[in-house]
Amino acid sequence: MGVPVLGYREALPAGFGWGLLALSVVGVLLLPTSGLWLLIPQALFVLATAYRTVPK
């Protein structure tokens, strides 16, 4: 069971999670008060669901 995206029940790719995590870390380092740190839990959730699901 993956993250529902536009009606699909597939997990987002791990690359998307890594990119989101990298973007949020760079954003937090450049603009610490911007609120980009709120993307870190979402990136970790995408990574967790991407690696938990087994491709068919």
C-alpha positions as CSV (number, residue, x, y, z in Angstrom):
1,M,0.0,0.0,0.0
2,G,1.5,3.3,-1.1
3,V,0.8,7.0,-1.0
4,P,-2.3,7.8,-3.0
5,V,-1.3,10.2,-5.7
6,L,-3.9,11.4,-8.1
7,G,-6.0,8.3,-7.5
8,Y,-3.1,5.8,-7.9
9,R,-2.2,3.6,-4.9
10,E,1.5,3.4,-5.8
11,A,4.4,4.6,-3.7
12,L,6.3,7.6,-5.0
13,P,9.8,6.9,-6.2
14,A,12.6,7.0,-3.7
15,G,14.4,9.5,-5.9
16,F,11.6,12.0,-5.3
17,G,12.0,11.5,-1.6
18,W,15.8,12.1,-1.7
19,G,15.3,15.2,-3.9
20,L,12.7,16.6,-1.5
21,L,15.0,15.9,1.4
22,A,18.0,17.5,-0.3
23,L,15.9,20.6,-1.3
24,S,14.6,21.0,2.2
25,V,18.0,20.6,3.9
26,V,19.6,23.2,1.5
27,G,16.6,25.5,2.0
28,V,16.9,25.2,5.8
29,L,20.6,25.9,5.7
30,L,20.1,29.0,3.5
31,L,16.9,30.3,5.1
32,P,16.5,28.8,8.6
33,T,13.3,30.8,9.4
34,S,11.5,30.0,6.1
35,G,9.6,26.9,7.3
36,L,11.2,24.6,4.7
37,W,12.0,22.3,7.7
38,L,8.4,21.2,7.4
39,L,9.3,19.3,4.2
40,I,11.7,17.0,6.1
41,P,9.0,14.8,7.7
42,Q,7.2,14.5,4.3
43,A,10.5,13.5,2.6
44,L,11.1,10.9,5.2
45,F,7.6,9.6,4.8
46,V,8.0,9.3,1.0
47,L,11.3,7.5,1.6
48,A,9.8,5.1,4.1
49,T,6.9,4.2,1.8
50,A,9.2,3.9,-1.2
51,Y,11.5,1.4,0.5
52,R,8.7,-0.5,2.3
53,T,6.9,-1.4,-0.9
54,V,8.3,-4.2,-3.1
55,P,8.2,-3.6,-6.8
56,K,6.3,-6.2,-8.9
